[in-house]
Amino acid sequence: MRAVIQRVTRASCTVDGQITGEIENGLLVLIGIEDEDDQQDMEWLSQKIVNLRIFSDEQGLMNKSIQDIDGNILFISQFTLFAQTKKGNRPSFIRAAKPNKAEPMYLEMAKNLSTLLNKKVQLGIFGADMKVDLRNDGPVTIMMNTKDKDNY
């Protein structure tokens, strides 16, 4: 799994003119799932996301997690995080999991994040043409890859 985690003051996802998810003060998480991903990857990444201390404390230092600030998550599936661009100019997405694997994992991870946060996680719509609007706070953007845990 690959994730792009952005600290935001607001974020929303719109599909066909309808808002599917909207938050203030929290994290916009873009998630890519590949065939090799499993329950362990999902659990590890969920724990990392909710425990990342990237929110400011009273001294302005990044010492608080999303749990500490009672923040929210907008969780968006994004297979393009597995784009391969080595050959030519057209990206290949062959490493991205097919929808029959990726969608259940996406939904399960959303439930896992909701449980860890003890609140509903806002979602996009898997496989839809989504318009994501955000105001990055900081800006703070973190990338994580469950296949490279030693560096995260």
MISE-42208 format. One record per atom (N, C-alpha, C): residue number from 1; x, y, z; atom name. Coordinates in Angstrom, 1 decimal. Layout:
<recs>
+-----+--------+--------+--------+-------+
! num !     c1 !     c2 !     c3 ! atome !
+-----+--------+--------+--------+-------+
! NUM !      X !      Y !      Z !    CA !
...
+-----+--------+--------+--------+-------+
</recs>
This chain:
<recs>
+-----+--------+--------+--------+-------+
! num !     c1 !     c2 !     c3 ! atome !
+-----+--------+--------+--------+-------+
!   1 !    0.8 !   -1.2 !    0.0 !     N !
!   1 !    0.0 !    0.0 !    0.0 !    CA !
!   1 !    0.9 !    1.2 !    0.0 !     C !
!   2 !    0.4 !    2.2 !   -0.7 !     N !
!   2 !    1.1 !    3.5 !   -0.7 !    CA !
!   2 !    0.1 !    4.5 !   -0.3 !     C !
!   3 !    0.5 !    5.5 !    0.5 !     N !
!   3 !   -0.4 !    6.5 !    0.9 !    CA !
!   3 !    0.3 !    7.9 !    0.8 !     C !
!   4 !   -0.4 !    8.9 !    0.4 !     N !
!   4 !    0.0 !   10.3 !    0.5 !    CA !
!   4 !   -0.9 !   10.9 !    1.6 !     C !
!   5 !   -0.3 !   11.4 !    2.6 !     N !
!   5 !   -1.1 !   11.9 !    3.8 !    CA !
!   5 !   -0.8 !   13.4 !    3.8 !     C !
!   6 !   -1.9 !   14.2 !    3.7 !     N !
!   6 !   -1.8 !   15.6 !    3.7 !    CA !
!   6 !   -2.5 !   16.2 !    4.9 !     C !
!   7 !   -1.8 !   17.0 !    5.7 !     N !
!   7 !   -2.5 !   17.8 !    6.8 !    CA !
!   7 !   -3.3 !   18.9 !    6.1 !     C !
!   8 !   -4.6 !   19.0 !    6.5 !     N !
!   8 !   -5.4 !   19.9 !    5.8 !    CA !
!   8 !   -6.3 !   20.7 !    6.8 !     C !
!   9 !   -6.6 !   22.0 !    6.4 !     N !
!   9 !   -7.6 !   22.7 !    7.2 !    CA !
!   9 !   -9.0 !   22.4 !    6.7 !     C !
!  10 !   -9.1 !   22.0 !    5.4 !     N !
!  10 !  -10.4 !   21.5 !    4.9 !    CA !
!  10 !  -10.1 !   20.7 !    3.7 !     C !
!  11 !  -11.0 !   19.8 !    3.4 !     N !
!  11 !  -10.9 !   18.9 !    2.2 !    CA !
!  11 !  -12.3 !   18.4 !    1.9 !     C !
!  12 !  -12.5 !   18.2 !    0.6 !     N !
!  12 !  -13.8 !   17.6 !    0.2 !    CA !
!  12 !  -13.6 !   16.8 !   -1.1 !     C !
!  13 !  -14.5 !   15.9 !   -1.3 !     N !
!  13 !  -14.5 !   15.1 !   -2.6 !    CA !
!  13 !  -15.9 !   15.2 !   -3.2 !     C !
!  14 !  -16.0 !   15.5 !   -4.5 !     N !
!  14 !  -17.2 !   15.6 !   -5.2 !    CA !
!  14 !  -17.2 !   14.6 !   -6.4 !     C !
!  15 !  -18.4 !   14.0 !   -6.5 !     N !
!  15 !  -18.6 !   13.1 !   -7.7 !    CA !
!  15 !  -19.9 !   13.5 !   -8.3 !     C !
!  16 !  -19.9 !   13.7 !   -9.6 !     N !
!  16 !  -21.1 !   14.1 !  -10.3 !    CA !
!  16 !  -21.8 !   15.3 !   -9.7 !     C !
!  17 !  -21.0 !   16.2 !   -9.2 !     N !
!  17 !  -21.6 !   17.4 !   -8.6 !    CA !
!  17 !  -22.1 !   17.3 !   -7.1 !     C !
!  18 !  -22.0 !   16.1 !   -6.6 !     N !
!  18 !  -22.4 !   15.8 !   -5.2 !    CA !
!  18 !  -21.2 !   15.6 !   -4.3 !     C !
!  19 !  -21.2 !   16.2 !   -3.1 !     N !
!  19 !  -20.2 !   16.0 !   -2.2 !    CA !
!  19 !  -20.3 !   14.6 !   -1.5 !     C !
!  20 !  -19.3 !   13.8 !   -1.6 !     N !
!  20 !  -19.3 !   12.5 !   -1.0 !    CA !
!  20 !  -18.7 !   12.4 !    0.3 !     C !
!  21 !  -17.8 !   13.4 !    0.6 !     N !
!  21 !  -17.0 !   13.4 !    1.8 !    CA !
!  21 !  -16.5 !   14.8 !    2.0 !     C !
!  22 !  -16.5 !   15.3 !    3.2 !     N !
!  22 !  -16.0 !   16.7 !    3.5 !    CA !
!  22 !  -15.5 !   16.7 !    4.9 !     C !
!  23 !  -14.3 !   17.3 !    5.1 !     N !
!  23 !  -13.8 !   17.5 !    6.5 !    CA !
!  23 !  -13.2 !   18.9 !    6.7 !     C !
!  24 !  -13.0 !   19.2 !    8.0 !     N !
!  24 !  -12.2 !   20.3 !    8.4 !    CA !
!  24 !  -11.2 !   19.8 !    9.3 !     C !
!  25 !  -10.0 !   20.4 !    9.4 !     N !
!  25 !   -8.9 !   20.1 !   10.3 !    CA !
!  25 !   -8.7 !   18.6 !   10.5 !     C !
!  26 !   -7.8 !   18.1 !    9.6 !     N !
!  26 !   -7.5 !   16.7 !    9.7 !    CA !
!  26 !   -6.6 !   16.3 !    8.6 !     C !
!  27 !   -6.8 !   15.1 !    8.1 !     N !
!  27 !   -5.9 !   14.5 !    7.1 !    CA !
!  27 !   -6.7 !   14.1 !    5.8 !     C !
!  28 !   -6.2 !   14.4 !    4.7 !     N !
!  28 !   -6.6 !   13.9 !    3.4 !    CA !
!  28 !   -5.6 !   12.7 !    3.2 !     C !
!  29 !   -6.2 !   11.5 !    3.0 !     N !
!  29 !   -5.3 !   10.4 !    2.8 !    CA !
!  29 !   -5.7 !    9.8 !    1.4 !     C !
!  30 !   -4.7 !    9.8 !    0.5 !     N !
!  30 !   -4.8 !    9.1 !   -0.8 !    CA !
!  30 !   -4.2 !    7.8 !   -0.7 !     C !
!  31 !   -4.9 !    6.7 !   -1.0 !     N !
!  31 !   -4.4 !    5.4 !   -0.8 !    CA !
!  31 !   -4.4 !    4.6 !   -2.1 !     C !
!  32 !   -3.2 !    3.9 !   -2.4 !     N !
!  32 !   -3.1 !    3.0 !   -3.5 !    CA !
!  32 !   -2.9 !    1.6 !   -3.0 !     C !
!  33 !   -3.5 !    0.7 !   -3.6 !     N !
!  33 !   -3.4 !   -0.7 !   -3.2 !    CA !
!  33 !   -2.9 !   -1.6 !   -4.3 !     C !
!  34 !   -2.0 !   -2.5 !   -4.0 !     N !
!  34 !   -1.4 !   -3.4 !   -5.0 !    CA !
!  34 !   -1.8 !   -4.8 !   -4.6 !     C !
!  35 !   -1.6 !   -5.7 !   -5.6 !     N !
!  35 !   -2.0 !   -7.1 !   -5.4 !    CA !
!  35 !   -1.3 !   -7.8 !   -4.2 !     C !
!  36 !   -0.1 !   -7.4 !   -3.9 !     N !
!  36 !    0.6 !   -8.0 !   -2.7 !    CA !
!  36 !    0.1 !   -7.6 !   -1.4 !     C !
!  37 !   -0.7 !   -6.5 !   -1.3 !     N !
!  37 !   -1.1 !   -6.0 !    0.0 !    CA !
!  37 !   -2.0 !   -7.0 !    0.7 !     C !
!  38 !   -1.9 !   -7.0 !    2.0 !     N !
!  38 !   -2.7 !   -7.9 !    2.8 !    CA !
!  38 !   -3.2 !   -7.1 !    4.1 !     C !
!  39 !   -3.8 !   -7.9 !    5.0 !     N !
!  39 !   -4.4 !   -7.4 !    6.2 !    CA !
!  39 !   -3.3 !   -6.7 !    7.1 !     C !
!  40 !   -2.1 !   -7.3 !    7.1 !     N !
!  40 !   -1.0 !   -6.7 !    7.9 !    CA !
!  40 !   -0.6 !   -5.4 !    7.4 !     C !
!  41 !   -0.6 !   -5.2 !    6.1 !     N !
!  41 !   -0.2 !   -3.9 !    5.5 !    CA !
!  41 !   -1.3 !   -2.9 !    5.9 !     C !
!  42 !   -2.5 !   -3.3 !    5.8 !     N !
!  42 !   -3.6 !   -2.3 !    6.2 !    CA !
!  42 !   -3.6 !   -1.9 !    7.6 !     C !
!  43 !   -3.4 !   -2.9 !    8.5 !     N !
!  43 !   -3.3 !   -2.6 !    9.9 !    CA !
!  43 !   -2.1 !   -1.7 !   10.3 !     C !
!  44 !   -1.0 !   -2.0 !    9.7 !     N !
!  44 !    0.2 !   -1.2 !   10.0 !    CA !
!  44 !    0.0 !    0.2 !    9.6 !     C !
!  45 !   -0.5 !    0.4 !    8.3 !     N !
!  45 !   -0.6 !    1.7 !    7.8 !    CA !
!  45 !   -1.7 !    2.5 !    8.5 !     C !
!  46 !   -2.8 !    1.8 !    8.9 !     N !
!  46 !   -3.9 !    2.5 !    9.7 !    CA !
!  46 !   -3.3 !    3.0 !   11.0 !     C !
!  47 !   -2.5 !    2.2 !   11.7 !     N !
!  47 !   -1.9 !    2.6 !   13.0 !    CA !
!  47 !   -1.0 !    3.8 !   12.8 !     C !
!  48 !   -0.2 !    3.7 !   11.7 !     N !
!  48 !    0.8 !    4.8 !   11.4 !    CA !
!  48 !    0.0 !    6.1 !   11.2 !     C !
!  49 !   -1.0 !    6.1 !   10.4 !     N !
!  49 !   -1.8 !    7.3 !   10.0 !    CA !
!  49 !   -2.4 !    7.9 !   11.3 !     C !
!  50 !   -3.1 !    7.2 !   12.1 !     N !
!  50 !   -3.7 !    7.8 !   13.3 !    CA !
!  50 !   -2.8 !    8.2 !   14.4 !     C !
!  51 !   -1.5 !    7.7 !   14.3 !     N !
!  51 !   -0.6 !    8.0 !   15.4 !    CA !
!  51 !    0.5 !    9.0 !   14.9 !     C !
!  52 !    0.5 !    9.4 !   13.6 !     N !
!  52 !    1.5 !   10.3 !   13.1 !    CA !
!  52 !    1.4 !   11.6 !   13.9 !     C !
!  53 !    2.5 !   12.1 !   14.4 !     N !
!  53 !    2.4 !   13.4 !   15.2 !    CA !
!  53 !    2.8 !   14.5 !   14.2 !     C !
!  54 !    1.9 !   15.0 !   13.5 !     N !
!  54 !    2.1 !   16.0 !   12.5 !    CA !
!  54 !    1.3 !   17.3 !   12.7 !     C !
!  55 !    0.6 !   17.3 !   13.9 !     N !
!  55 !   -0.2 !   18.5 !   14.2 !    CA !
!  55 !    0.5 !   19.3 !   15.3 !     C !
!  56 !    0.4 !   20.6 !   15.3 !     N !
!  56 !    1.1 !   21.5 !   16.2 !    CA !
!  56 !    0.6 !   21.4 !   17.6 !     C !
!  57 !    1.5 !   21.5 !   18.5 !     N !
!  57 !    1.2 !   21.6 !   19.9 !    CA !
!  57 !    1.1 !   23.1 !   20.3 !     C !
!  58 !    1.0 !   23.3 !   21.6 !     N !
!  58 !    0.9 !   24.7 !   22.1 !    CA !
!  58 !    2.2 !   25.5 !   21.8 !     C !
!  59 !    3.3 !   24.9 !   21.6 !     N !
!  59 !    4.6 !   25.6 !   21.2 !    CA !
!  59 !    4.8 !   25.6 !   19.7 !     C !
!  60 !    3.8 !   25.2 !   19.0 !     N !
!  60 !    4.0 !   25.2 !   17.5 !    CA !
!  60 !    4.8 !   24.1 !   16.9 !     C !
!  61 !    5.1 !   23.1 !   17.8 !     N !
!  61 !    5.9 !   21.9 !   17.3 !    CA !
!  61 !    5.0 !   20.8 !   16.9 !     C !
!  62 !    5.4 !   20.0 !   15.9 !     N !
!  62 !    4.6 !   18.9 !   15.4 !    CA !
!  62 !    4.7 !   17.7 !   16.4 !     C !
!  63 !    3.8 !   17.8 !   17.4 !     N !
!  63 !    3.8 !   16.8 !   18.5 !    CA !
!  63 !    2.5 !   16.1 !   18.7 !     C !
!  64 !    1.5 !   16.5 !   18.0 !     N !
!  64 !    0.1 !   15.9 !   18.2 !    CA !
!  64 !   -0.3 !   15.1 !   17.0 !     C !
!  65 !   -1.1 !   14.0 !   17.3 !     N !
!  65 !   -1.6 !   13.2 !   16.3 !    CA !
!  65 !   -3.1 !   13.6 !   16.0 !     C !
!  66 !   -3.6 !   13.0 !   14.9 !     N !
!  66 !   -5.0 !   13.3 !   14.6 !    CA !
!  66 !   -6.0 !   13.0 !   15.7 !     C !
!  67 !   -5.6 !   12.0 !   16.5 !     N !
!  67 !   -6.4 !   11.6 !   17.7 !    CA !
!  67 !   -6.3 !   12.7 !   18.7 !     C !
!  68 !   -5.1 !   13.2 !   18.9 !     N !
!  68 !   -5.0 !   14.3 !   19.9 !    CA !
!  68 !   -5.8 !   15.5 !   19.7 !     C !
!  69 !   -6.0 !   15.8 !   18.4 !     N !
!  69 !   -6.7 !   17.1 !   18.0 !    CA !
!  69 !   -8.1 !   16.8 !   17.7 !     C !
!  70 !   -8.6 !   15.6 !   17.9 !     N !
!  70 !   -9.9 !   15.2 !   17.5 !    CA !
!  70 !  -10.2 !   15.5 !   16.0 !     C !
!  71 !   -9.2 !   15.3 !   15.2 !     N !
!  71 !   -9.3 !   15.6 !   13.8 !    CA !
!  71 !  -10.1 !   14.6 !   13.0 !     C !
!  72 !  -10.3 !   14.8 !   11.7 !     N !
!  72 !  -11.1 !   14.0 !   10.7 !    CA !
!  72 !  -10.2 !   13.5 !    9.6 !     C !
!  73 !  -10.7 !   12.5 !    8.9 !     N !
!  73 !  -10.0 !   11.9 !    7.8 !    CA !
!  73 !  -10.9 !   11.9 !    6.6 !     C !
!  74 !  -10.4 !   12.4 !    5.4 !     N !
!  74 !  -11.1 !   12.1 !    4.1 !    CA !
!  74 !  -10.2 !   11.1 !    3.4 !     C !
!  75 !  -10.7 !   10.0 !    3.1 !     N !
!  75 !  -10.0 !    8.8 !    2.6 !    CA !
!  75 !  -10.4 !    8.5 !    1.2 !     C !
!  76 !   -9.4 !    8.6 !    0.3 !     N !
!  76 !   -9.7 !    8.6 !   -1.2 !    CA !
!  76 !   -8.8 !    7.5 !   -1.8 !     C !
!  77 !   -9.4 !    6.6 !   -2.5 !     N !
!  77 !   -8.7 !    5.5 !   -3.3 !    CA !
!  77 !   -8.1 !    6.2 !   -4.5 !     C !
!  78 !   -6.8 !    5.9 !   -4.7 !     N !
!  78 !   -6.1 !    6.4 !   -5.9 !    CA !
!  78 !   -5.1 !    5.5 !   -6.5 !     C !
!  79 !   -5.5 !    4.7 !   -7.4 !     N !
!  79 !   -4.7 !    3.7 !   -8.0 !    CA !
!  79 !   -3.4 !    4.3 !   -8.7 !     C !
!  80 !   -3.5 !    5.5 !   -9.1 !     N !
!  80 !   -2.4 !    6.2 !   -9.8 !    CA !
!  80 !   -1.1 !    6.3 !   -9.0 !     C !
!  81 !   -1.2 !    6.0 !   -7.7 !     N !
!  81 !   -0.1 !    6.0 !   -6.8 !    CA !
!  81 !    0.9 !    4.9 !   -7.2 !     C !
!  82 !    0.4 !    4.0 !   -8.0 !     N !
!  82 !    1.3 !    2.9 !   -8.4 !    CA !
!  82 !    1.7 !    3.1 !   -9.9 !     C !
!  83 !    1.7 !    4.3 !  -10.4 !     N !
!  83 !    2.1 !    4.6 !  -11.8 !    CA !
!  83 !    3.6 !    4.2 !  -11.9 !     C !
!  84 !    3.8 !    3.5 !  -13.0 !     N !
!  84 !    5.2 !    3.2 !  -13.4 !    CA !
!  84 !    5.5 !    4.1 !  -14.7 !     C !
!  85 !    6.6 !    4.9 !  -14.6 !     N !
!  85 !    6.9 !    5.8 !  -15.7 !    CA !
!  85 !    8.3 !    5.6 !  -16.3 !     C !
!  86 !    8.8 !    4.4 !  -16.0 !     N !
!  86 !   10.2 !    4.1 !  -16.5 !    CA !
!  86 !   10.3 !    4.1 !  -18.0 !     C !
!  87 !    9.3 !    3.5 !  -18.7 !     N !
!  87 !    9.3 !    3.4 !  -20.1 !    CA !
!  87 !    8.3 !    4.4 !  -20.8 !     C !
!  88 !    8.8 !    5.1 !  -21.7 !     N !
!  88 !    7.9 !    6.0 !  -22.4 !    CA !
!  88 !    7.3 !    7.1 !  -21.6 !     C !
!  89 !    6.2 !    7.7 !  -22.1 !     N !
!  89 !    5.6 !    8.8 !  -21.4 !    CA !
!  89 !    4.2 !    8.5 !  -20.9 !     C !
!  90 !    3.7 !    7.4 !  -21.2 !     N !
!  90 !    2.4 !    7.0 !  -20.7 !    CA !
!  90 !    2.5 !    6.1 !  -19.5 !     C !
!  91 !    2.0 !    6.5 !  -18.4 !     N !
!  91 !    2.2 !    5.6 !  -17.2 !    CA !
!  91 !    1.5 !    4.3 !  -17.3 !     C !
!  92 !    2.1 !    3.3 !  -16.7 !     N !
!  92 !    1.5 !    2.0 !  -16.6 !    CA !
!  92 !    1.0 !    1.8 !  -15.1 !     C !
!  93 !   -0.1 !    1.2 !  -15.0 !     N !
!  93 !   -0.7 !    1.0 !  -13.6 !    CA !
!  93 !   -0.8 !   -0.5 !  -13.3 !     C !
!  94 !    0.0 !   -1.3 !  -13.9 !     N !
!  94 !    0.0 !   -2.8 !  -13.8 !    CA !
!  94 !    0.1 !   -3.2 !  -12.4 !     C !
!  95 !    0.8 !   -2.5 !  -11.6 !     N !
!  95 !    1.0 !   -2.9 !  -10.2 !    CA !
!  95 !   -0.2 !   -2.6 !   -9.3 !     C !
!  96 !   -1.1 !   -1.8 !   -9.7 !     N !
!  96 !   -2.2 !   -1.5 !   -8.9 !    CA !
!  96 !   -3.2 !   -2.7 !   -8.9 !     C !
!  97 !   -3.7 !   -2.9 !   -7.7 !     N !
!  97 !   -4.6 !   -4.1 !   -7.6 !    CA !
!  97 !   -5.9 !   -3.8 !   -8.4 !     C !
!  98 !   -6.5 !   -4.9 !   -8.9 !     N !
!  98 !   -7.7 !   -4.8 !   -9.6 !    CA !
!  98 !   -8.9 !   -4.5 !   -8.7 !     C !
!  99 !   -9.9 !   -3.9 !   -9.2 !     N !
!  99 !  -11.0 !   -3.4 !   -8.3 !    CA !
!  99 !  -11.6 !   -4.5 !   -7.4 !     C !
! 100 !  -11.6 !   -5.8 !   -7.8 !     N !
! 100 !  -12.2 !   -6.8 !   -7.0 !    CA !
! 100 !  -11.4 !   -7.1 !   -5.7 !     C !
! 101 !  -10.1 !   -6.7 !   -5.7 !     N !
! 101 !   -9.3 !   -6.8 !   -4.5 !    CA !
! 101 !   -9.2 !   -5.4 !   -3.8 !     C !
! 102 !   -9.0 !   -4.4 !   -4.6 !     N !
! 102 !   -8.7 !   -3.1 !   -4.1 !    CA !
! 102 !   -9.9 !   -2.5 !   -3.3 !     C !
! 103 !  -11.1 !   -2.6 !   -3.9 !     N !
! 103 !  -12.3 !   -1.9 !   -3.3 !    CA !
! 103 !  -12.6 !   -2.5 !   -1.9 !     C !
! 104 !  -12.6 !   -3.8 !   -1.7 !     N !
! 104 !  -12.9 !   -4.4 !   -0.4 !    CA !
! 104 !  -11.8 !   -3.9 !    0.6 !     C !
! 105 !  -10.6 !   -3.9 !    0.2 !     N !
! 105 !   -9.5 !   -3.5 !    1.1 !    CA !
! 105 !   -9.6 !   -2.0 !    1.5 !     C !
! 106 !  -10.0 !   -1.2 !    0.5 !     N !
! 106 !  -10.2 !    0.3 !    0.7 !    CA !
! 106 !  -11.3 !    0.4 !    1.7 !     C !
! 107 !  -12.4 !   -0.3 !    1.6 !     N !
! 107 !  -13.6 !   -0.1 !    2.5 !    CA !
! 107 !  -13.2 !   -0.7 !    3.9 !     C !
! 108 !  -12.5 !   -1.8 !    3.9 !     N !
! 108 !  -12.1 !   -2.3 !    5.2 !    CA !
! 108 !  -11.1 !   -1.4 !    5.9 !     C !
! 109 !  -10.2 !   -0.8 !    5.2 !     N !
! 109 !   -9.3 !    0.2 !    5.8 !    CA !
! 109 !  -10.0 !    1.4 !    6.3 !     C !
! 110 !  -11.0 !    1.8 !    5.6 !     N !
! 110 !  -11.8 !    3.0 !    6.1 !    CA !
! 110 !  -12.5 !    2.6 !    7.4 !     C !
! 111 !  -13.0 !    1.4 !    7.5 !     N !
! 111 !  -13.7 !    1.0 !    8.7 !    CA !
! 111 !  -12.7 !    0.9 !    9.9 !     C !
! 112 !  -11.5 !    0.4 !    9.5 !     N !
! 112 !  -10.4 !    0.3 !   10.5 !    CA !
! 112 !  -10.0 !    1.7 !   11.0 !     C !
! 113 !   -9.8 !    2.6 !   10.1 !     N !
! 113 !   -9.5 !    4.0 !   10.5 !    CA !
! 113 !  -10.6 !    4.6 !   11.4 !     C !
! 114 !  -11.9 !    4.3 !   11.0 !     N !
! 114 !  -13.0 !    4.8 !   11.8 !    CA !
! 114 !  -13.0 !    4.3 !   13.2 !     C !
! 115 !  -12.7 !    3.0 !   13.3 !     N !
! 115 !  -12.6 !    2.4 !   14.6 !    CA !
! 115 !  -11.5 !    3.0 !   15.5 !     C !
! 116 !  -10.3 !    3.2 !   14.9 !     N !
! 116 !   -9.2 !    3.7 !   15.6 !    CA !
! 116 !   -9.5 !    5.2 !   16.0 !     C !
! 117 !  -10.2 !    5.9 !   15.2 !     N !
! 117 !  -10.5 !    7.3 !   15.5 !    CA !
! 117 !  -11.7 !    7.5 !   16.4 !     C !
! 118 !  -12.5 !    6.4 !   16.4 !     N !
! 118 !  -13.8 !    6.5 !   17.1 !    CA !
! 118 !  -14.8 !    7.5 !   16.5 !     C !
! 119 !  -14.7 !    7.7 !   15.1 !     N !
! 119 !  -15.6 !    8.5 !   14.4 !    CA !
! 119 !  -15.6 !    8.1 !   12.9 !     C !
! 120 !  -16.6 !    8.6 !   12.2 !     N !
! 120 !  -16.8 !    8.2 !   10.8 !    CA !
! 120 !  -15.7 !    8.9 !   10.0 !     C !
! 121 !  -15.1 !    8.1 !    9.1 !     N !
! 121 !  -14.1 !    8.6 !    8.1 !    CA !
! 121 !  -14.9 !    8.9 !    6.9 !     C !
! 122 !  -14.6 !   10.1 !    6.3 !     N !
! 122 !  -15.3 !   10.5 !    5.1 !    CA !
! 122 !  -14.6 !    9.9 !    3.9 !     C !
! 123 !  -15.4 !    9.6 !    2.9 !     N !
! 123 !  -14.9 !    8.8 !    1.7 !    CA !
! 123 !  -15.2 !    9.5 !    0.4 !     C !
! 124 !  -14.4 !    9.1 !   -0.6 !     N !
! 124 !  -14.7 !    9.3 !   -2.0 !    CA !
! 124 !  -15.5 !    8.1 !   -2.4 !     C !
! 125 !  -15.7 !    7.9 !   -3.7 !     N !
! 125 !  -16.4 !    6.8 !   -4.3 !    CA !
! 125 !  -15.4 !    6.0 !   -5.1 !     C !
! 126 !  -15.1 !    4.8 !   -4.7 !     N !
! 126 !  -14.1 !    3.9 !   -5.4 !    CA !
! 126 !  -14.4 !    3.9 !   -6.9 !     C !
! 127 !  -13.4 !    4.1 !   -7.7 !     N !
! 127 !  -13.5 !    4.0 !   -9.1 !    CA !
! 127 !  -14.2 !    5.1 !   -9.8 !     C !
! 128 !  -14.7 !    6.1 !   -9.1 !     N !
! 128 !  -15.4 !    7.2 !   -9.7 !    CA !
! 128 !  -14.4 !    8.3 !  -10.2 !     C !
! 129 !  -14.9 !    9.2 !  -11.0 !     N !
! 129 !  -14.1 !   10.4 !  -11.4 !    CA !
! 129 !  -14.4 !   11.4 !  -10.3 !     C !
! 130 !  -13.4 !   11.5 !   -9.4 !     N !
! 130 !  -13.6 !   12.4 !   -8.2 !    CA !
! 130 !  -12.9 !   13.7 !   -8.4 !     C !
! 131 !  -13.5 !   14.7 !   -7.9 !     N !
! 131 !  -12.8 !   16.0 !   -7.8 !    CA !
! 131 !  -12.5 !   16.3 !   -6.3 !     C !
! 132 !  -11.2 !   16.4 !   -6.0 !     N !
! 132 !  -10.8 !   16.5 !   -4.6 !    CA !
! 132 !  -10.3 !   17.9 !   -4.4 !     C !
! 133 !  -10.9 !   18.6 !   -3.5 !     N !
! 133 !  -10.5 !   20.0 !   -3.2 !    CA !
! 133 !   -9.9 !   20.0 !   -1.8 !     C !
! 134 !   -8.8 !   20.7 !   -1.6 !     N !
! 134 !   -8.2 !   20.7 !   -0.3 !    CA !
! 134 !   -7.4 !   22.0 !    0.0 !     C !
! 135 !   -7.2 !   22.3 !    1.2 !     N !
! 135 !   -6.3 !   23.4 !    1.6 !    CA !
! 135 !   -5.3 !   22.7 !    2.5 !     C !
! 136 !   -4.1 !   22.5 !    1.9 !     N !
! 136 !   -3.0 !   21.8 !    2.6 !    CA !
! 136 !   -2.5 !   22.8 !    3.7 !     C !
! 137 !   -2.3 !   22.3 !    4.9 !     N !
! 137 !   -1.9 !   23.1 !    6.1 !    CA !
! 137 !   -0.4 !   22.9 !    6.3 !     C !
! 138 !    0.3 !   23.9 !    6.1 !     N !
! 138 !    1.8 !   23.9 !    6.4 !    CA !
! 138 !    2.6 !   24.4 !    5.2 !     C !
! 139 !    2.7 !   23.7 !    4.1 !     N !
! 139 !    2.1 !   22.4 !    3.8 !    CA !
! 139 !    2.8 !   21.3 !    4.4 !     C !
! 140 !    2.1 !   20.3 !    4.9 !     N !
! 140 !    2.6 !   19.1 !    5.4 !    CA !
! 140 !    2.1 !   17.9 !    4.6 !     C !
! 141 !    3.0 !   17.2 !    3.9 !     N !
! 141 !    2.6 !   16.1 !    3.1 !    CA !
! 141 !    3.6 !   14.9 !    3.4 !     C !
! 142 !    3.1 !   13.8 !    3.7 !     N !
! 142 !    3.9 !   12.6 !    4.1 !    CA !
! 142 !    3.6 !   11.5 !    3.1 !     C !
! 143 !    4.6 !   10.8 !    2.6 !     N !
! 143 !    4.3 !    9.6 !    1.8 !    CA !
! 143 !    4.8 !    8.4 !    2.5 !     C !
! 144 !    4.0 !    7.3 !    2.4 !     N !
! 144 !    4.3 !    6.0 !    3.1 !    CA !
! 144 !    4.1 !    4.9 !    2.1 !     C !
! 145 !    4.9 !    3.8 !    2.4 !     N !
! 145 !    4.8 !    2.6 !    1.5 !    CA !
! 145 !    5.0 !    1.4 !    2.5 !     C !
! 146 !    4.0 !    0.6 !    2.5 !     N !
! 146 !    4.1 !   -0.6 !    3.4 !    CA !
! 146 !    5.1 !   -1.6 !    3.0 !     C !
! 147 !    5.6 !   -1.5 !    1.8 !     N !
! 147 !    6.6 !   -2.4 !    1.3 !    CA !
! 147 !    8.0 !   -1.9 !    1.7 !     C !
! 148 !    8.1 !   -0.7 !    2.3 !     N !
! 148 !    9.3 !   -0.1 !    2.7 !    CA !
! 148 !    9.2 !    0.5 !    4.1 !     C !
! 149 !    8.7 !   -0.4 !    5.0 !     N !
! 149 !    8.5 !    0.0 !    6.4 !    CA !
! 149 !    9.7 !    0.5 !    7.1 !     C !
! 150 !   10.9 !    0.0 !    6.7 !     N !
! 150 !   12.1 !    0.4 !    7.4 !    CA !
! 150 !   12.4 !    1.9 !    7.3 !     C !
! 151 !   11.9 !    2.5 !    6.2 !     N !
! 151 !   12.1 !    3.9 !    6.0 !    CA !
! 151 !   10.9 !    4.8 !    6.4 !     C !
! 152 !    9.9 !    4.2 !    7.0 !     N !
! 152 !    8.7 !    5.0 !    7.5 !    CA !
! 152 !    8.5 !    4.7 !    8.9 !     C !
+-----+--------+--------+--------+-------+
</recs>
